[in-house]
Amino acid sequence: MKTDRGKAVRGKGGRSQNARFVSSITAILKHQNDLAAIPATDEQLAQIWPPWNALPAEMLPEEKRWTLTAFFCDRDHSPDRSQRREHLAKLKQRFAYLPLNSSEYSQALKMAHAWATLTKFVQTTVQLHKTLVEAQLDYSTFDNVLTGRVAISRKLTVGMHS
């Protein structure tokens, strides 16, 4: 890094302050990536579900993840941002370990997100698309085309009777 007089500013070991700064940031990012790659533990999942389920059911999984990790981007000016802050404040009274470290809990949060998305898909299949699915099941060759909502409905129907 050069000063206004054209001289490089060097720290200990002859490295520039800029190089040390970049090296520090690179090490932090590597550590966060390493944490995010670690598979979820049962303990992490056990910690996620109570506050996850305490959040409003209509809240999107992404919003729940942002709330539990206190991810409140300064550029996010949506009305939901302040609501998420309020939800987190209430949750912190019940769950002292919040907010969660987004890197450390990355895999567990991904699992929670995937599960919530799947259960919502099943729920909407049953609630919103029941007539459509039943009509598709009436086809004589429906076993050859069991995909998506039809497959879910078939599984739910067969699962209930077995």
C-alpha positions in Angstrom: 0.0 0.0 0.0 1.4 3.4 -1.0 1.1 6.6 1.0 0.7 10.0 -0.6 4.5 10.3 -0.6 4.9 7.2 -2.7 6.4 5.0 0.1 5.0 1.6 0.8 3.6 1.0 4.2 5.0 -2.2 5.5 4.3 -4.1 8.7 6.3 -6.7 10.5 7.9 -9.3 8.3 7.9 -6.9 5.3 4.3 -7.6 4.2 2.2 -4.6 3.3 -0.8 -3.8 5.6 -3.1 -4.4 2.6 -1.7 -8.0 2.1 -2.1 -8.7 5.8 -5.7 -7.4 5.6 -6.5 -9.6 2.6 -4.9 -12.6 4.2 -7.0 -12.1 7.3 -10.3 -11.8 5.4 -9.4 -14.8 3.3 -8.7 -16.9 6.5 -12.1 -15.8 8.0 -14.0 -16.7 4.8 -12.2 -20.1 4.6 -13.1 -20.8 8.2 -16.8 -19.9 7.5 -16.8 -22.2 4.4 -15.3 -25.0 6.4 -17.9 -24.6 9.1 -20.7 -24.5 6.5 -19.5 -27.8 5.0 -19.7 -29.8 8.3 -22.8 -32.1 8.3 -25.7 -31.2 10.6 -25.7 -32.8 14.0 -28.7 -34.1 16.0 -28.0 -31.4 18.6 -28.1 -28.6 16.0 -31.4 -30.0 14.6 -32.8 -30.2 18.1 -31.9 -26.6 18.7 -33.4 -25.4 15.4 -36.8 -26.9 15.5 -38.4 -25.3 18.6 -37.7 -21.7 17.5 -38.4 -22.6 13.8 -41.8 -23.9 14.8 -42.5 -20.9 17.1 -42.3 -18.6 14.1 -45.5 -17.9 12.2 -46.5 -20.8 9.9 -47.0 -18.5 7.0 -43.4 -17.2 7.2 -41.3 -18.5 4.3 -38.5 -20.9 5.1 -36.0 -18.2 3.9 -37.4 -15.7 6.3 -37.2 -18.2 9.2 -33.6 -18.8 8.4 -32.8 -15.1 8.2 -34.6 -14.6 11.5 -32.9 -17.4 13.4 -29.5 -16.2 12.2 -30.2 -12.5 12.7 -29.5 -11.8 9.0 -30.9 -8.3 8.6 -29.2 -6.7 5.6 -28.9 -3.0 5.7 -30.1 -2.8 2.1 -33.2 -4.7 2.9 -35.9 -2.1 3.4 -38.9 -4.4 3.3 -41.5 -4.1 6.0 -40.8 -7.8 6.9 -37.3 -6.8 8.1 -38.5 -5.1 11.2 -41.0 -7.9 11.8 -38.2 -10.4 11.6 -36.3 -8.4 14.2 -39.3 -8.4 16.5 -39.7 -12.1 16.1 -36.1 -12.7 16.9 -36.3 -10.5 20.0 -39.3 -12.5 21.3 -37.6 -15.8 20.5 -34.4 -14.8 22.3 -36.5 -14.5 25.5 -37.4 -18.2 25.2 -34.2 -19.5 23.4 -31.1 -17.9 24.9 -28.8 -19.5 22.3 -30.2 -17.4 19.5 -29.2 -16.0 17.0 -27.6 -19.1 15.4 -24.2 -18.8 13.6 -25.2 -19.1 10.0 -22.0 -20.9 9.0 -22.0 -23.3 11.9 -25.7 -24.2 11.4 -25.6 -24.0 7.6 -26.3 -27.7 7.0 -29.0 -28.0 9.7 -30.7 -24.9 8.4 -30.7 -26.3 4.9 -32.3 -29.5 6.2 -35.0 -27.5 8.1 -35.6 -25.5 5.0 -35.9 -28.6 2.8 -38.3 -30.3 5.2 -40.5 -27.2 5.5 -40.7 -26.9 1.8 -41.6 -30.6 1.4 -44.3 -30.5 4.0 -45.7 -27.3 2.5 -45.8 -29.0 -0.9 -47.6 -32.0 0.5 -50.0 -29.7 2.4 -50.9 -27.7 -0.8 -51.3 -30.9 -2.8 -53.9 -32.1 -0.3 -55.6 -28.7 0.2 -55.4 -26.9 -3.1 -55.0 -29.6 -5.8 -57.1 -32.5 -4.5 -59.7 -32.4 -7.4 -57.0 -32.0 -10.0 -55.0 -34.9 -8.6 -58.1 -37.1 -8.3 -58.9 -36.4 -12.0 -55.4 -37.4 -13.0 -55.6 -40.6 -10.9 -58.7 -41.6 -12.9 -56.7 -42.2 -16.1 -56.3 -45.8 -16.9 -52.5 -45.4 -17.2 -51.9 -43.3 -14.2 -49.3 -45.6 -12.8 -47.0 -44.6 -15.7 -47.2 -40.9 -14.9 -47.0 -40.7 -11.1 -45.0 -37.5 -10.7 -45.2 -34.5 -8.5 -48.5 -33.9 -6.7 -50.1 -37.0 -8.2 -47.3 -39.2 -6.7 -47.7 -37.5 -3.3 -51.4 -38.0 -3.3 -51.1 -41.6 -4.3 -48.6 -42.2 -1.5 -50.8 -40.5 1.0 -53.8 -42.5 -0.1 -52.0 -45.8 -0.2 -50.2 -45.1 3.1 -53.5 -44.4 4.9 -55.0 -47.8 3.8 -52.0 -50.0 4.4 
